[in-house]
Every structure is written in C-alpha cells, then in structure tokens.
C-alpha cells in the first residue's frame, strides 16, 4: 500500500476515533474535531492502542464508517480476542465484508469467545465447518442452548433471548440472597430482577433488586417477591409483541418460560432496543424498495442486487400505465393538452393514496384498528378525498381552463382529480385491511400497489373522461 | 344514547380489554378472543372495575383504538386520579381529544398527580390558566424543575430527563448505603445506579446496584464506585445522540449534569425507547407527507389539515412537470408515442433516486458518512445508475422499438432512461450531503425534491432528445 494512502486513511480513522465515543467525560458532544497529529505508517501501534481503549460498539461504528480497504486495515489492527464481540455489533452487510477477510482459525477463535445466544446470532454468517468445530468445543449445556437459540425463527422472542439468569429459592431470607450475590464477580447485564424458582426450576415469582434492597433482610424471599410476574414470554412469541410489552410496561428484563413454566432464558431491554431500531429501519428501507440495509461502501454489484427487485416491479407497473395511455393515443393526438395534464392527476392521486395507506398500516401495526372499523374508516377517508378533490381539483381545473382557454377541459380535470382521489382513498383503506384479514403483512408492497393503481387509474379516468366529453 | 349503540361499543371495549394486556400470566399471547358476555348498559360498573385493574398504558391503548364517542364514554369511566398518568401515555392526537372533554377542575386535578418532568410533557396541551393554577400549587423545588424542564427544546436531553435521583456520598461504607436504601418505600423506576456526589452536589462517580450487591459491605463507596461515569449528558444535548449512546452502550440510566458538573437529572432507557419509537414513526409518516401522527378516528377536517401541506407542494411540482411537457406539445403532436412513454422515464428515475437518497440519509443519520466520502459515494451511485440505465433502459428501448417499430425511438428511450438515472443518482447523493454541509436536516423533504427533479428532468430529457433526433 502506498504510504500516502495509509496516511490518508489513518487520518480518517483519527477523525472517527475523535467522534466515536459519543460523549466525552465532560458530558459535551465532540462537535469540533481536535487538531490531528497524522501518525506515520510505523505508528500503527499507536492506533492499535487507541482502538484497544474503545468500547466494541465504538469500534463497530468506525468499521462501518470506513471504506472497504481502510476497514480491512483497521480490522487487522483490532485484537483477535475482541473480534467476536465486534462482529456482533456491526451491521449484517459490514459483518459479511469482515468475515470474508478472516482465516478459518481466526473465525473459530472469535466464535469461541461468545455466549451461546451470541453465537446463534453470528452463526448464519459463518461457514458451516466453523460452526461444526465451535459446536464440538462447547459444554453440553451450551450446546443445548445454542441448539435452542438457533431453532427459533428470526423475529421470535427465542432468537432475542439470552441465558444469563440469576435464580433464587423462595424459602431463604433476603440476607442469604445478598450473601449469595456477593459471591458473584459480576451480575449479568441488565439484571434488575432475580427469578425465583422451585426445585423443578418452575418460575414461582420475581424478586426485583429494588425490593431486595429496600426490604428488611430478615424477610423471606417468598414474602417479598411478586408471585405473578407481570410479564413473561414464551420463546415462540413474536418479538414485536414483546417489544410492545417492553415499551408499554417500561421493562428492563423479563423471563422467558417454556410450556411447563420452567425458566429457560431472559429478554433484556438492550435486545429489545436493537430489535425496535432494526425493525423500523427495515420499514423505512422497504418504503424505498431497498431489500436490506446496505453497506454504503459496498461494491456497485452488491447495491445493484439489493435494489433490482423494486426497479423491476416499478418497470412493470410503469409499463402498464404506459399502455393505458397508449390506448388513448388517438385522443391525445387530437387534444395534446391532455398529455401535459395527465401526470398531475396521476401524481396527486398517488401521493394522497400513500398518505392514507401509511396511516392505516401504522394503526394496524400498533393494534389500533379492528376489522369492524373498516366501514367507518372508509367513510372518513372518502370524505377527506372528496374535500381535497373539490378544493385542489377545482384549483387545477381553473388553471387548466386559464392555460388552454377551455372551461370544459377544466371541468374534466376537476372531475378526474376527484375520482382518482376517491379511488386512492378506497385502495388506501382496503388494501391493508384485506391483507390483514387474509393473514398477510399489511405493510409489504402496499405503496407500490397503490401507486400502480392511481397511475393507471388516473390516466384512464382522465383520458377516458376527456374522450367522452371533449372530443 | 341508544342502548344498542352502548351495547355495541361495550362489546368493542370488551374485545380490546381481552387484547389489551399483551401477555397473560401464562406467557401466551391472546390470539383468540374469549367468548364475550355482553354487559347490559347498567353493567358499566363491571367495565369500570375491569379498567381499574389495568396498567395505564393498557388503558391508553384501548382509548386510542376506540372511535371518538366510545372513547369519551370509556374515558368518563376511568378513575379521576388516574387521568394524569393515562394522558401521558396516549398519543398527542388522542390526548387532544380527551382534554377537550374535561372540565378545568378535572384537568387541574389530573395535572396535580404528576411529577414536574411529566407535567412538562403535558403542558403544551393544557390551557394556560390550568398551568398557572397548577404552578401555584407546586413546591418551590418542583417549580424550579418544571421551569427547567419546560425550557428545553423538544428533542433535547433536558426535555426527556426526570428528576428522580438517588444520590450518595463517597466517604460512607456500602453497609451505610444499604441501610439508607432500606428507608425508601420504593426506588425510582429504572434505578440501576446511584449517583455519588460531593458536598456541592458535583457528580464524582457512579455506584451501580451491581457493585453495591457484589462487593464487600465494609468497603467505602469511593473504593467501589466508577470514578469516570462512562456516559453523562448535558440537558442541551441532542436527544437522538443520547439515544445512540444508550443503544451503543446498552444503558439503563445515565446522569444529566449542568456546566458545573452538578447532577440535575437522569435519563432512563424507558424515555429513550419512547423517543426512538416516536422518532422513527415521525420519519415514516413524513415520508408519506403526514405532518404528524394522526388519530385514525379524527374528524375529516383534522385529517385534511394534517395532510394538506404535502399535497400543496406536490401540486406545485406536478404543475412544473406539466409545464415542461407543455413546452414540447408540438413534438408530442407529431409523435404521440412520446406521451405514452414519457411517464416510464420519469417514474423509474424517481424510484431509483429515492433508493439512493434513503440510503444516504440513513447513513448520515447514524454518522457513517463524512463529507470527504462524497466523491466516492457519487462514483459508486453513478456506477449503479449507469448499470441500471443500460440494462433496464435497454430492455425498455427494445420494448419501445417493438411497440412502435422504430429503432431510433428505442435508442432515445434507452438514452433518456440512462441520463435520468444518472441525474437521480447525483441528486440522491448531493441533496443530503449539501444539506448536511449547510447545517440543514438531510432528511426533510428530500424525497419530494428528488421526485420533482426526476419528473421534470425525465420529461425534459426524453422529450428533448426525441425532438432533437426523431423529428
């Protein structure tokens, strides 16, 4: 590598380093990047030390922000024993680019530093022979956990849970619990409650750290614990339901139990926050037709693959709309103003329909709409559409009249706008409601469908009305 | 009210009641709605009891899912002393509809049940005279807190923080701290750490409950505490930066300090989760041009107000695009196929541009892109656009050739598609990057701008090329 290049990206890394820790100890954000001392190539050692001092999530942030080559260079500087935890923190796309550069023995070493639940997260990206090797090296308990964690579908509670439990018995005093805890070197992250179990490991109650701390230590666990855990999950539960419960009840951790009410794991708010963030990013990306999060520095070909499906669908719907226009070529030839006005009718219909469908899909997602509300919603949305049609359509009608000196063209414009807005409102309510009824995901592709409908529909309504009344 | 109506919505409420608690004690989701006993009108008392047993967040959920009239009926059944906490949980739109129905003395009573930070959240929706009354009834400490909380801008740490602190001194033993905690009836929600302060209330360290529990009680706080709090915030810090820090470092709570490093408040993961959810919802809604979350059962007029701005902007951009077409009316008259083909060029350009801008905006938001990367990103996106232009544009060119038996029309089609995709790629990278450079929010309205550009640009490129080479 050319020394200038190395200098250039050591500088970039320095900038990122300065920004990576979101907050300095003084509680101020790093708005200003401090003056940089450019490290000479032989100073990679300094950089290595700086990286060693960072939280794995901060290193992940730096790796994600670096272009491919620089990313690999920094990745090589990171201590091998931290590879595993950093791989967990980076996005899927970046993880792939890092794993590609690692030798099998490095991957195996990285994987072996992880807990069973973490390993399960990483497993889909690892070569099968590495998984097999790592599996051999686990204790039988851990094997069981790994097998369990990998058996749950991606968006289930089972896939998010960890196995770091602190359990106590109900027939001991709090004093005994306090002494028991002092034997730990550390408690699992996000321990805000201990799980009270009986001899057969059934969950019988919850002892919060709060009640442990504020109660008289002479008391028995059974006197202090909450017997009915407010919230517990089954591993097959939907992760988004669990996330909703965490939000609604402000939970920090919650037990996961099997059918026999045995505690098998724990869900923490950290996992839930990650899930919420990922789910909402996926929603935003899918609105724009991106299949998944993209590594911004990915090669052209990766981006093409990520985006082609949407463009293909869009091509088909645009072609259909184009054929609708094609059917009215005779009319356009006789009144060319139609060609200039028709995209307005289609465009406004599409935007209005997208407003409606976005609102309905969100309301369905948070459980605010029952099927019984369909009629009521339809009535309301048609009201909004009629209002907008008369006002905006009327305005455009006047404009068309003024531009082309034809009152009847203006009237057709207003009528077509209103009808297309009504079509958009119906579709915006019915597409997600019907999907929900037939068990589909009301969100997927709704925006494509509605745009296709209002484009073709808008052209058809406008050109059709014009052909009937103007020619 | 007609008894049938009442029955109808008591039934609706029953369904919601059955669904409201996301999880039953047995850890199973309520997939099936249990057979319902329809309450007679006189059984409102039963409903009241059922409501009393629910978590305020669950009642908020029910209220949000009910149409206006039913919502008011249920709201009247809720115990007055719970009004305050429920108002905090419902969405802004629904909160407005509930407050409208309340008498001033009810509002005042509800407000008085709240903490200063909660009151600050509610204040913008309350009539000023209520605020004044409530303010009078506060202690001077609380007044100071309320004033402080209300003075911070909406998306700052100050607006999210609460004032429920447990502080300790560093020169006492853990045993003393444990005894001190036992004097509490309860600890503030999400207490995972105590704040260690000196005589002047400066933050000198953090004592986690974990280290309190696992360490020898004979030790001094100063021996066990972490002297440099990993993360602390200033009240003026950006809430989204704070949310990123919570996500990255898996925090449960963090201190908020003023310029002199005095602890003035605390940020908890519950507030952060709410913030993340709201921010991502706002982003999704704004993509569809909805100004804010909408109460799905709001009257037509409220919806019109929420949506009109976007439609107005859209009208202007569509009108501009229409005028571009208007300028080429002569060409269209001579070759009417242009009218049918032009929306394809514009539409695909818009979609592709939206993919690019969505990706860039997201990468900027998570801090993955520096300005120095602009050239590199531009090169990559232009590569993707060129590829798509040649492949998809070529395909459409062949289709146009086949439909209209004109090879030159096909060539113009391919060239126009490619150029418009290149335009979309440039705009998709440059719009957000330039906005960030000039200190604007890279997300706002980017999608409108790019669609406007690729519509007008697409029409201009296609019709212009056709006029030059075909006529």
Interface residues (C-beta under 8 A of the other chain):
Chain A: X12 X15 X16 X19 X22 X23 X25 X26 X27 X28 X29 X55 X57 X58 X61 X64 X65 X67 X178 X181 X182 X184 X185 X186 X187 X189 X190 X191 X192 X209 X210 X212 X213 X214 X215 X216 X228 X229 X231 X232 X233 X234 X237 X238 X241 X244 X245 X246 X247 X248 X249 X250 X252 X257 X261 X269 X270 X272 X273 X274 X276 X277 X280 X281 X283 X284 X285 X287 X288 X289 X290 X293 X294 X296 X297 X299 X300 X303 X304 X307 X308 X310 X311 X312 X314 X315 X318 X319 X321 X322 X323 X325 X326 X329 X332 X333 X336 X337 X338 X339 X340 X341 X342 X343 X344 X346 X347 X348 X351 X352 X354 X355 X357 X358 X359 X360 X362 X363 X366 X367 X368 X369 X370 X372 X373 X376 X377 X380 X381 X383 X384 X387 X388 X392 X395 X396 X399 X403 X455 X459
Chain B: X12 X15 X19 X22 X23 X25 X26 X27 X28 X29 X55 X57 X58 X61 X64 X65 X67 X178 X181 X182 X184 X185 X186 X187 X189 X190 X191 X192 X209 X210 X212 X213 X214 X215 X216 X228 X229 X231 X232 X233 X234 X237 X238 X241 X244 X245 X246 X247 X248 X249 X250 X252 X257 X261 X269 X270 X272 X273 X274 X276 X277 X280 X281 X283 X284 X285 X287 X288 X289 X290 X293 X294 X296 X297 X298 X299 X300 X303 X304 X307 X308 X310 X311 X312 X314 X315 X318 X319 X321 X322 X323 X325 X326 X329 X332 X333 X336 X337 X338 X339 X340 X341 X342 X343 X344 X346 X347 X348 X351 X352 X354 X355 X357 X358 X359 X360 X362 X363 X366 X367 X368 X369 X370 X372 X373 X376 X377 X380 X383 X384 X387 X388 X392 X395 X396 X399 X403 X455 X459
